[in-house]
Amino acid sequence: MPNTVDFSGKPFHFIGIGGIGMSAIAYVLAKRQLPVSGSDIRSSHITQRLEAVGARLFGSQDATNIEFFQSVTDKSSEVPTAVGSRVTTEVATGKPKSYIPLAVEKVAASLPQVICSTAINSLNLEYQAAIEKGCPIFHRSDVLAALIQDYQSIAVAGTHGKTTTSSLIGYMLLAAGLDPTIVVGGEVKAWEGNARLGHGPYLVAEADESDGSLAKLSGKIGVITNIELDHPDHYKSLDAVIKTFQTFANRCQTLVGCIDCDVVREKTKPTISYSLRRDLGANYSVDLIRYDSSGTTARVWENDEILGELQVKLLGSHNLSNALAAVAVGRQLGLEFETISSAIASFEGAKRRFEYRGEINGISFIDDYAHHPSEIRVTLAAARLRVKEGGRVVAIFQPHRYSRTLTFLEEFAQSFDSADLVVVSDIYSAGEPDLGEVNAQQLVKAILAHQPNVYYEPSLNAIYQRLTKLLQPNDFVLFLGAGNLNQIIPEVIGFYQEAHKAT
């Protein structure tokens, strides 16, 4: 099997193209006028966006999908209009050259490079067909690693905050007129999705550690926001996580790291450091911090010089830290602080990261991806800044993965202190088998030891029914988790809209 991803015009076929990580890469390739196809059993706005830029999508994962680019040899009209391109990089400027279309006939006759994520198993029919036909097969991270090498790249890693931080950096470069290419694990309004293709020299990429593939990635600048154990399905210990981050750190030319995290400070030795504390001696730090319901302001220092005031719309100390990482990267790239601070002040965040979904009768609805105890704790603390007088912080939590729930059972139990009321659903398996070692009722019992107001509702429908009776004016309601809990948000909002009209 070839070990080099080919960007010269050979087709790409993504198995499970609709995933947040897979779709971002597929989008950039399609926009680079490379032939892209893919399959996903669920249609979504993400798959529709891919189709709009020329990707050929299949609604089922059949072995024959692999043959698409061969089958259109005599039907070139079925190949996307912008099919096949080659992109190289000017050594002197670091900017991509013009895209050079390739002949349709050459593309159509090719077996595709088949791209998989860790979620695809060996029994998948497309995967088996790809092996039988001798297709080159790559993990998603292999393609991202190859893309990173095509640009002057900023790769953002960390157990928490990497989506917000990478999105912030991408937004900053966009606002500075540098026209970056961006590949992140969340959707951002500024580029209407989870990816954009720019024609400038920079690529900003979110670097995921969940399956160990972070060790393949590098960057001209690497960023590490923090290091914790979050994926016990893959890592057996924190030490194993640290080794993966150390490999990534060693592969980056310059490492920007948050030394508020003891593990980052002691185990990775950042080239450029940042901290929310002045006393740690970081290259970038802050003081005069003010947190309120409209956001955060702080004075920013570069070593022993004051750069100026930073305003961040995103709530909480964790988001101030994410913004400070963007400051460090921007300064490393030679941007003026005024340019950096102006961009950060207007950044509204990524979807499912404290995403405001609506308000009715004084009840605010927030969608957040938080699924680790540390994330839940800081998210609920941020919510406490926004709750109205007389209102409650209501946390609706869908545990994500049996392995994570079991490993962090006591940590989860202690992470809801800032909530007035908690509703817990059954565990979202994310494809893991239920080994009978843990369940949601055990989690509820553990939370009750620290928080007296906890309800267990097994299904999404049961949660909906509970919420129609539970919520009061001025409540601040957060839907927390990486699963499908947020699907019921429109339904809950709709119920309260109708109730409000009736009164």
C-alpha positions in Angstrom: 0.0 0.0 0.0 1.5 3.4 -1.0 2.4 5.6 1.9 2.1 8.9 0.1 -1.2 10.8 -0.4 -1.4 11.9 -4.1 -2.7 15.4 -4.7 -1.8 15.3 -8.5 -5.4 14.4 -9.6 -6.0 10.9 -8.4 -9.6 10.6 -7.0 -10.5 10.5 -3.3 -13.3 8.4 -1.9 -14.3 9.0 1.8 -16.1 6.2 3.7 -18.3 8.1 6.1 -17.7 11.5 4.5 -20.3 13.3 6.6 -18.3 13.2 9.8 -17.1 16.5 11.1 -13.4 15.6 10.6 -13.8 13.7 7.3 -16.0 16.3 5.7 -13.6 19.2 6.4 -10.8 17.5 4.6 -13.1 16.4 1.7 -14.3 20.0 1.3 -10.8 21.4 1.0 -9.9 18.7 -1.6 -13.0 19.4 -3.6 -12.4 23.1 -3.5 -8.9 22.4 -4.7 -10.6 20.9 -7.8 -9.6 17.3 -6.9 -12.2 14.6 -7.7 -14.0 13.6 -4.5 -16.7 11.1 -3.8 -17.9 9.6 -0.5 -20.6 7.7 1.3 -22.7 8.4 4.4 -25.9 6.8 5.5 -27.2 10.2 6.8 -27.8 13.3 4.6 -27.1 16.6 6.4 -26.3 20.2 5.7 -22.7 19.1 5.8 -23.1 16.5 3.0 -25.2 19.0 1.0 -22.4 21.6 1.3 -20.0 19.0 -0.1 -22.3 18.2 -3.0 -22.5 22.0 -3.8 -18.7 22.1 -4.4 -18.7 19.1 -6.7 -18.3 16.0 -4.5 -20.3 12.9 -5.6 -22.1 11.4 -2.6 -23.7 8.0 -2.0 -26.4 7.4 0.6 -25.4 3.9 1.3 -22.0 2.2 1.9 -21.9 -0.3 -1.0 -18.9 -1.9 -2.6 -19.8 -0.5 -6.0 -19.2 3.1 -4.8 -15.5 2.5 -5.1 -16.0 2.1 -8.9 -17.6 5.5 -9.5 -14.7 7.2 -11.1 -14.0 4.1 -13.3 -17.6 3.8 -14.4 -17.8 7.4 -15.7 -15.0 7.0 -18.3 -17.6 7.2 -21.1 -19.9 9.5 -19.2 -17.6 12.4 -18.3 -20.6 14.7 -17.7 -21.2 12.8 -14.4 -17.8 13.8 -13.1 -17.9 17.1 -11.2 -17.2 20.1 -13.4 -14.1 21.1 -11.4 -12.5 17.7 -11.6 -8.9 16.9 -11.0 -6.3 19.5 -10.1 -2.7 19.7 -9.1 -1.4 22.1 -6.5 2.2 22.8 -5.8 3.9 25.3 -3.6 6.3 28.1 -4.4 9.3 27.6 -2.2 10.1 31.4 -2.0 6.7 32.6 -1.0 5.1 29.5 0.5 1.9 30.3 -1.5 0.1 27.6 -3.5 0.4 28.0 -7.2 -2.6 28.1 -9.5 -4.7 25.0 -9.7 -4.1 23.1 -12.9 -7.0 21.1 -14.2 -6.3 17.6 -15.4 -7.9 15.6 -18.2 -11.2 14.1 -17.3 -10.2 10.8 -19.0 -7.2 10.4 -16.7 -9.2 11.0 -13.6 -12.1 8.7 -14.6 -9.8 5.8 -15.2 -8.3 5.9 -11.8 -9.0 3.8 -8.8 -9.6 6.2 -5.9 -7.5 6.7 -2.8 -9.9 5.5 -0.1 -10.0 7.5 3.1 -11.3 6.1 6.4 -11.6 7.3 10.0 -11.1 5.2 13.1 -14.9 4.6 13.1 -14.7 2.4 10.0 -14.1 -1.2 10.7 -12.7 -4.0 8.6 -16.2 -5.5 7.9 -17.4 -2.4 6.0 -18.3 -3.3 2.5 -16.6 -0.4 0.8 -13.5 -1.0 2.8 -13.4 -4.6 1.8 -14.0 -3.7 -1.9 -11.1 -1.2 -1.7 -8.8 -3.9 -0.4 -9.9 -6.3 -3.1 -9.3 -3.8 -5.9 -6.0 -2.7 -4.5 -6.9 0.9 -3.8 -4.5 3.0 -1.7 -6.1 3.2 1.7 -5.3 6.1 4.1 -6.5 7.2 7.5 -8.1 10.6 7.7 -5.1 11.9 9.6 -2.7 10.8 6.8 -4.5 13.2 4.4 -4.5 16.0 7.0 -0.8 15.4 7.6 -0.1 15.7 3.8 -2.2 18.9 3.6 -0.3 20.4 6.5 2.9 19.8 4.6 1.6 21.8 1.6 1.4 25.0 3.6 3.0 27.0 6.4 0.7 25.3 8.9 -0.5 26.1 12.4 -1.7 22.8 14.1 -3.7 23.2 17.2 -3.8 20.3 19.7 -5.1 19.9 23.2 -7.6 17.8 25.2 -9.9 20.8 25.5 -10.3 24.0 23.6 -8.7 23.0 20.3 -11.8 23.7 18.2 -12.3 27.1 19.6 -8.6 28.0 19.5 -8.1 26.8 15.9 -11.2 28.6 14.9 -10.0 31.8 16.6 -6.6 31.6 14.9 -8.3 30.9 11.5 -10.6 33.9 12.0 -7.8 36.1 13.1 -5.8 35.3 9.9 -8.9 35.8 7.8 -9.5 39.2 9.4 -5.9 40.1 8.8 -6.3 39.5 5.1 -4.0 36.5 5.0 -6.7 34.3 3.3 -6.0 31.1 5.2 -7.1 27.5 4.5 -8.9 26.2 7.6 -9.7 22.7 8.7 -11.5 22.5 12.1 -13.7 20.2 14.1 -16.6 22.6 14.4 -18.7 24.8 12.2 -18.0 28.6 12.1 -20.4 31.2 10.7 -17.6 33.3 9.2 -16.8 30.6 6.7 -20.1 28.8 6.8 -18.8 25.4 7.8 -15.9 23.4 9.2 -13.5 24.3 6.5 -12.5 26.9 3.9 -9.9 27.0 1.1 -7.8 30.0 1.0 -5.0 31.0 -1.4 -2.7 32.4 1.1 0.3 30.5 2.5 -1.2 29.4 5.9 -3.3 26.5 6.9 -4.9 26.3 10.3 -5.8 22.8 11.4 -7.3 21.2 14.5 -5.1 18.3 15.5 -7.0 15.5 17.2 -5.4 13.2 19.7 -8.4 10.9 20.3 -7.1 7.9 18.3 -3.4 8.5 18.6 -3.1 9.9 15.1 -1.9 13.3 16.5 1.6 11.7 16.4 1.5 11.9 12.6 0.9 15.6 12.5 3.3 18.5 12.7 3.3 22.2 11.9 5.4 25.3 11.4 3.7 26.3 14.6 2.1 23.8 16.9 -0.2 24.8 19.8 -1.1 22.7 22.9 -3.8 24.1 25.0 -3.8 21.4 27.8 -3.3 17.7 28.3 -5.6 15.3 30.1 -6.9 11.8 29.7 -10.1 12.0 27.8 -10.3 8.9 25.6 -9.8 5.8 27.8 -11.1 3.7 24.9 -7.7 4.4 23.2 -5.3 5.4 26.0 -4.7 3.2 29.1 -3.1 6.0 31.1 -2.2 9.7 31.1 1.4 8.8 30.4 0.3 7.3 27.1 -1.5 10.5 26.2 1.6 12.5 27.1 3.8 10.5 24.8 1.5 11.2 21.9 1.6 14.9 22.6 5.4 14.8 23.1 5.7 13.3 19.6 3.6 16.0 18.1 5.5 18.7 20.0 8.8 17.4 18.7 7.6 17.4 15.1 6.6 21.1 15.3 9.1 23.8 14.4 7.7 26.2 17.1 5.6 25.0 20.0 3.1 27.4 21.6 1.9 26.0 25.0 -0.3 26.9 27.9 1.8 26.6 31.0 -1.3 26.9 33.3 -1.5 23.2 32.6 1.2 21.5 34.7 1.5 18.6 32.2 2.1 21.0 29.2 4.7 23.0 31.2 6.6 20.0 32.6 6.3 17.5 29.7 6.5 19.4 26.5 8.7 22.5 27.2 7.0 25.0 24.9 9.1 27.4 22.7 6.5 30.1 23.4 4.4 30.0 26.5 1.2 31.6 27.6 -0.7 31.8 30.9 -3.5 33.6 32.7 -1.0 34.2 35.5 1.7 36.8 35.4 3.8 35.1 38.1 4.6 32.0 35.9 6.8 34.0 33.7 5.1 33.2 30.4 5.9 34.9 27.2 2.2 36.0 26.9 0.2 36.6 30.1 -2.7 38.8 31.3 -3.8 40.8 34.3 -6.7 43.2 35.2 -9.1 40.4 34.2 -12.8 41.2 34.3 -15.5 38.5 33.7 -19.1 39.5 33.2 -22.2 38.4 31.3 -21.1 40.1 28.1 -17.6 38.5 27.9 -14.1 39.0 29.3 -11.6 41.8 29.2 -8.0 41.7 30.2 -4.7 43.5 29.8 -2.2 41.5 27.7 1.6 41.4 28.3 4.3 40.2 25.9 7.1 39.3 28.2 7.5 42.6 30.2 5.8 44.9 27.7 2.1 45.8 27.7 0.4 45.1 24.3 -3.0 46.4 25.2 -6.5 45.4 26.2 -8.1 42.2 24.9 -11.9 41.8 24.7 -13.4 38.3 24.3 -17.1 37.7 23.6 -16.7 34.1 24.6 -17.4 33.5 28.3 -15.1 32.0 30.9 -11.4 31.8 31.8 -10.9 28.9 29.5 -11.9 31.0 26.5 -9.6 33.9 27.7 -6.8 31.3 27.6 -7.9 30.2 24.1 -7.8 33.8 23.0 -4.3 34.3 24.5 -3.1 31.3 22.4 -4.3 33.1 19.3 -2.5 36.3 20.5 0.8 34.3 20.8 0.4 32.7 17.3 -0.5 36.1 15.7 2.5 37.8 17.2 4.7 34.9 16.1 3.4 35.5 12.5 4.2 39.2 12.8 0.7 40.6 13.2 0.2 43.9 15.1 -1.7 43.5 18.4 -4.4 45.9 17.2 -5.1 43.6 14.3 -5.2 40.6 16.6 -7.4 42.2 19.3 -9.9 43.5 16.8 -10.4 40.1 15.3 -10.7 38.4 18.6 -13.2 41.0 19.8 -15.6 40.2 16.9 -15.2 36.4 17.0 -18.5 34.7 18.0 -17.4 31.2 18.4 -18.0 27.8 16.8 -21.3 25.9 16.7 -21.9 23.7 19.7 -19.4 25.7 21.8 -21.7 27.6 24.1 -23.9 28.2 21.1 -26.9 30.3 21.8 -30.0 28.6 20.2 -32.7 30.9 21.3 -34.7 32.5 24.1 -38.4 32.3 24.9 -40.3 33.7 27.9 -36.9 34.5 29.5 -35.6 30.9 29.1 -32.2 30.8 27.3 -31.2 27.7 25.4 -27.5 26.8 24.9 -25.9 23.9 23.0 -22.5 22.8 24.1 -20.2 20.0 23.1 -18.8 19.5 26.7 -18.5 15.8 27.4 -15.5 15.6 29.8 -15.7 16.6 33.5 -13.3 19.5 33.1 -15.3 20.9 30.1 -18.6 20.6 32.0 -17.2 22.4 35.0 -15.9 25.4 33.1 -19.0 25.6 30.9 -21.3 25.7 33.8 -19.2 28.3 35.6 -19.5 30.4 32.4 -23.2 29.9 32.4 -23.4 31.2 36.0 -22.1 34.5 34.7 -25.1 34.7 32.3 -28.0 33.5 34.4 -30.6 36.2 35.1 -31.7 37.2 38.6 -34.1 34.6 39.9 -33.2 32.1 37.2 -31.5 28.7 37.4 -28.7 27.0 35.6 -30.2 23.9 34.3 -27.8 21.2 32.9 -29.1 18.5 30.5 -26.3 16.0 30.2 -25.9 13.0 27.8 -22.9 10.9 28.9 -20.7 10.0 25.9 -19.2 6.5 25.7 -19.3 3.8 28.4 -15.5 3.9 28.8 -15.4 7.6 29.5 -18.3 7.4 31.9 -16.7 4.5 33.8 -13.3 6.1 34.0 -14.4 9.5 35.2 -17.5 8.5 37.2 -16.5 10.4 40.3 -15.1 13.4 38.3 -18.4 13.7 36.5 -20.2 13.5 39.9 -18.3 16.6 41.1 -18.5 18.6 37.9 -22.1 20.0 38.2 -21.6 22.2 41.3 -22.5 25.4 39.3 -25.8 23.9 38.2 -29.0 24.4 40.1 -30.6 21.4 38.5 -29.3 18.4 36.4 -31.1 16.0 34.0 -29.1 13.0 32.9 -29.9 10.7 29.9 -28.8 7.2 29.1 -25.2 6.9 27.9 -24.6 7.6 24.2 -22.5 4.7 23.1 -20.7 6.2 20.1 -20.4 2.7 18.8 -19.0 1.1 22.0 -20.5 -2.1 23.2 -22.2 -2.0 26.6 -20.2 -4.4 28.8 -22.5 -3.8 31.7 -19.8 -2.1 33.8 -21.6 1.3 34.1 -24.9 2.9 33.4 -26.6 6.3 33.7 -28.4 5.4 36.9 -25.0 4.9 38.6 -23.9 8.3 37.4 -27.1 9.9 38.7 -26.4 8.3 42.1 -22.9 9.6 42.1 -24.0 13.1 41.2 -26.6 13.0 44.0 -23.8 12.8 46.5 -22.8 16.4 45.5 -25.9 17.8 43.9 -29.4 17.2 45.3 -31.5 18.2 42.3 -30.9 15.5 39.7 -33.4 13.7 37.4 -32.8 10.6 35.3 -34.6 10.4 32.0 -33.4 7.6 29.7 -34.5 8.8 26.3 -34.5 12.0 24.3 -38.3 11.9 24.3 -38.4 11.4 28.1 -36.1 14.4 28.5 -38.3 16.5 26.3 -41.4 15.5 28.3 -39.5 16.4 31.6 -38.4 19.8 30.2 -41.9 20.8 29.2 -42.9 20.7 32.9 -39.6 21.7 34.5 -38.4 25.0 33.0 -39.3 28.4 34.4 -38.8 32.0 33.2 -35.2 33.2 33.4 -33.7 29.7 33.5 -30.4 29.2 31.6 -30.6 25.8 30.0 -27.5 24.0 28.7 -27.6 20.8 26.6 -24.3 19.2 27.2 -22.6 16.3 25.4 -21.0 15.1 22.2 -23.9 12.8 21.1 -27.3 13.6 19.7 -28.9 15.3 22.6 -29.0 18.6 20.8 -31.6 17.2 18.3 -34.4 18.0 20.8 -33.5 21.6 21.3 -35.7 22.9 18.5 -38.6 20.8 19.8 -38.2 22.1 23.3 -38.0 25.7 22.1 -41.1 25.1 19.9 -43.1 23.9 22.9 -42.3 27.0 24.9 -43.0 29.2 21.9 -46.5 27.7 21.6 -47.1 28.0 25.3 -46.0 31.6 25.3 -48.4 32.4 22.4 -51.2 30.7 24.2 -50.8 33.0 27.2 
